[in-house]
Amino acid sequence: MDKEFWKPGNMLYPLPVVMVSCADEKHKPNIITLAWAGTVCTNPPMVSISIKKERYSYDIIKNSGEFVINLVTEDLIKSTDYCGVRSGRKVDKFKETGLTRGKGKIVSAPLIVESPVNIECKLKQIIPLGSHDMFLSEVVNVAVDKQYMEKSGRFDLNRSKLAIYSHGEYYGLGKLIGTFGYSVRKKNNL
């Protein structure tokens, strides 16, 4: 294979695209779109988000110590993009996008009702990294949309048509091509 070598850069794609909701001390809400979010630990359940210091939500989350990660579906992509290119300093993103502000169970930061999964988080540590700081956080509650619950009690998140971000573009997840462990099962059934 013929390869071209580039300077070091972050080319780990695709990424989950999420809307992170937060509120300041006066309960003024904001939404920031992030693609730098991920799972850190299972027990205790922990996640991270990375934010530039100059972003409006940076200080809100730093000072409040909490936020909600809202998963994004294909139907939410226009709102997701809007929340990533407009500043909450100038606009009320809930109002401008028509998204519904919901109440979480543990944190006072609002959740986005239209999201199939809302992950309530409490900030544990801010790790300065360079262009972004990592907000290492514990998951304190998860809210899921009942419309994706099966009669068996299984949550079918994939029916929600989750969206991802890849190198400046948004995509739907596409078709199922395997399940965890299928390569070593006796029958290679999905």
Backbone torsions as a table, in degrees:
resi	resn	phi	psi	omega
1	MET	NA	140.3	178.2
2	ASP	-93.1	120.7	-177.8
3	LYS	-114.3	149.2	171.7
4	GLU	-111.1	133.3	-177.3
5	PHE	-101.3	133.3	-179.0
6	TRP	-114.1	167.6	174.7
7	LYS	-66.4	158.8	179.9
8	PRO	-56.6	137.3	179.7
9	GLY	-164.2	167.5	-178.1
10	ASN	-90.7	103.7	179.7
11	MET	-119.0	28.6	178.8
12	LEU	-84.0	92.1	-178.0
13	TYR	-128.2	157.0	-3.2
14	PRO	-77.6	167.0	-179.6
15	LEU	-127.0	155.0	171.2
16	PRO	-69.4	140.8	171.8
17	VAL	-105.8	130.1	-176.6
18	VAL	-133.3	156.1	169.4
19	MET	-106.5	123.7	179.2
20	VAL	-103.0	122.3	179.8
21	SER	-104.7	147.3	-177.5
22	CYS	-153.4	172.7	177.8
23	ALA	-148.7	142.9	178.8
24	ASP	-81.6	-175.5	-176.3
25	GLU	-64.6	-19.2	176.6
26	LYS	-94.8	9.1	-179.9
27	HIS	68.5	19.7	174.2
28	LYS	-74.4	119.9	-175.9
29	PRO	-83.7	159.1	172.1
30	ASN	-149.5	159.8	176.4
31	ILE	-130.5	130.9	174.2
32	ILE	-120.4	135.0	176.3
33	THR	-90.0	132.1	-180.0
34	LEU	-135.0	145.1	170.6
35	ALA	-112.1	-7.0	178.6
36	TRP	-100.6	80.0	179.7
37	ALA	-142.7	143.9	-179.8
38	GLY	-166.5	168.3	177.1
39	THR	-77.6	138.9	-179.4
40	VAL	-116.8	-40.0	-173.9
41	CYS	-154.5	148.3	177.8
42	THR	-87.5	-44.0	-175.5
43	ASN	-136.0	103.0	3.8
44	PRO	-74.0	154.6	179.3
45	PRO	-66.9	121.7	-178.3
46	MET	-136.5	149.1	177.9
47	VAL	-134.3	168.3	173.5
48	SER	-134.1	149.8	168.1
49	ILE	-131.8	148.4	178.6
50	SER	-119.8	131.5	-174.7
51	ILE	-135.9	141.3	172.7
52	LYS	-71.9	143.3	-177.6
53	LYS	-59.1	-31.8	-176.5
54	GLU	-79.1	-7.7	179.0
55	ARG	-71.4	143.4	-176.6
56	TYR	-57.6	-40.1	-177.7
57	SER	-72.4	-18.5	-177.7
58	TYR	-54.5	-56.7	-178.0
59	ASP	-68.8	-33.5	178.1
60	ILE	-60.1	-48.4	-178.8
61	ILE	-70.4	-40.3	178.1
62	LYS	-58.8	-45.1	-176.7
63	ASN	-77.7	-37.2	-178.4
64	SER	-82.5	-28.7	-179.6
65	GLY	74.4	18.3	-179.4
66	GLU	-155.0	159.9	179.3
67	PHE	-167.6	172.5	176.5
68	VAL	-127.4	128.2	172.3
69	ILE	-90.5	122.3	-178.6
70	ASN	-111.1	117.3	179.2
71	LEU	-68.0	151.6	-172.4
72	VAL	-113.4	135.5	176.0
73	THR	-106.4	170.4	177.0
74	GLU	-56.7	-37.3	-179.6
75	ASP	-66.9	-19.1	-177.4
76	LEU	-99.9	3.2	-173.2
77	ILE	-62.2	-41.1	-179.9
78	LYS	-62.1	-44.6	177.2
79	SER	-64.9	-39.5	179.1
80	THR	-60.8	-47.0	179.6
81	ASP	-63.4	-44.2	179.5
82	TYR	-57.5	-44.8	-178.4
83	CYS	-69.1	-14.7	177.1
84	GLY	-92.7	-17.3	-177.1
85	VAL	-114.7	-5.1	176.5
86	ARG	-115.0	144.3	-179.5
87	SER	-92.8	137.1	175.3
88	GLY	-67.8	-12.3	173.8
89	ARG	-65.8	-28.6	-173.4
90	LYS	-109.5	-25.2	-176.4
91	VAL	-136.4	154.3	171.6
92	ASP	-89.4	104.7	-173.8
93	LYS	-67.9	-31.9	175.4
94	PHE	-62.8	-45.5	-179.1
95	LYS	-65.4	-47.6	-175.2
96	GLU	-67.2	-32.4	-178.3
97	THR	-93.5	-16.8	-175.9
98	GLY	79.1	9.6	177.7
99	LEU	-69.9	148.9	-177.1
100	THR	-94.8	126.7	178.9
101	ARG	-83.5	119.2	179.9
102	GLY	-111.0	169.5	-179.2
103	LYS	-103.7	129.9	176.6
104	GLY	-79.6	175.9	179.8
105	LYS	-89.7	-36.7	-174.6
106	ILE	-111.6	-48.7	-175.7
107	VAL	-91.6	158.1	178.7
108	SER	-89.5	-9.6	174.3
109	ALA	-64.0	141.8	-178.9
110	PRO	-73.2	155.7	170.7
111	LEU	-108.9	162.3	178.8
112	ILE	-97.0	112.2	-174.2
113	VAL	-58.7	-37.6	-176.6
114	GLU	-69.7	-15.0	179.3
115	SER	-75.0	140.0	-179.8
116	PRO	-72.3	-23.7	179.8
117	VAL	-140.3	130.8	176.9
118	ASN	-121.4	121.7	-175.6
119	ILE	-109.1	106.0	-179.3
120	GLU	-78.9	130.9	-172.9
121	CYS	-130.3	144.4	172.9
122	LYS	-115.3	127.9	-178.1
123	LEU	-67.2	131.1	177.1
124	LYS	-106.1	-38.2	-174.4
125	GLN	-161.2	142.9	171.4
126	ILE	-107.8	124.1	-178.5
127	ILE	-111.1	110.2	177.6
128	PRO	-66.8	130.1	-176.6
129	LEU	-121.7	-20.3	-174.2
130	GLY	141.4	-113.0	-179.9
131	SER	-65.7	-27.7	-179.6
132	HIS	-128.2	154.9	169.7
133	ASP	-109.9	142.1	179.4
134	MET	-93.3	128.8	176.6
135	PHE	-99.2	97.7	179.7
136	LEU	-82.0	124.2	-169.0
137	SER	-140.1	150.0	176.2
138	GLU	-94.4	136.9	175.1
139	VAL	-79.2	121.7	-177.7
140	VAL	-108.0	-13.4	176.6
141	ASN	-168.1	151.7	175.3
142	VAL	-131.0	128.4	174.9
143	ALA	-109.2	135.0	179.7
144	VAL	-125.5	147.4	179.2
145	ASP	-74.1	121.8	-176.7
146	LYS	-60.9	-22.2	-178.6
147	GLN	-65.0	-15.7	179.4
148	TYR	-101.7	10.4	177.1
149	MET	-86.8	132.3	176.0
150	GLU	-89.1	161.1	179.7
151	LYS	-58.9	-28.0	-179.9
152	SER	-73.3	-10.8	-177.1
153	GLY	96.7	-3.0	178.5
154	ARG	-78.9	137.8	175.9
155	PHE	-90.9	117.0	-177.6
156	ASP	-98.1	75.6	-177.7
157	LEU	-59.3	-34.4	-176.1
158	ASN	-65.5	-20.4	175.8
159	ARG	-70.0	-16.5	-177.3
160	SER	-77.1	-8.1	-179.7
161	LYS	63.2	60.2	178.7
162	LEU	-59.8	151.8	178.7
163	ALA	-113.9	155.8	178.0
164	ILE	-131.9	168.6	-180.0
165	TYR	-120.1	132.7	178.6
166	SER	-142.7	108.9	172.5
167	HIS	51.2	50.0	176.5
168	GLY	88.0	5.5	-178.0
169	GLU	-132.9	150.4	177.9
170	TYR	-101.1	142.3	179.7
171	TYR	-138.5	153.7	165.9
172	GLY	-79.0	160.7	-175.0
173	LEU	-69.5	-28.7	178.6
174	GLY	90.8	-163.9	-172.5
175	LYS	-85.0	153.7	176.1
176	LEU	-68.9	128.6	179.8
177	ILE	-120.3	-1.4	178.4
178	GLY	173.1	170.3	174.7
179	THR	-129.7	159.2	-178.2
180	PHE	-54.8	124.8	177.6
181	GLY	85.3	-0.4	-175.6
182	TYR	-63.9	-25.9	-176.6
183	SER	-69.7	-18.7	-178.2
184	VAL	-113.0	-0.1	177.3
185	ARG	-73.1	154.3	179.2
186	LYS	-63.0	-38.5	176.1
187	LYS	-107.5	127.9	179.5
188	ASN	-85.4	52.6	177.9
189	ASN	-91.6	148.9	173.9
190	LEU	-84.0	NA	NA
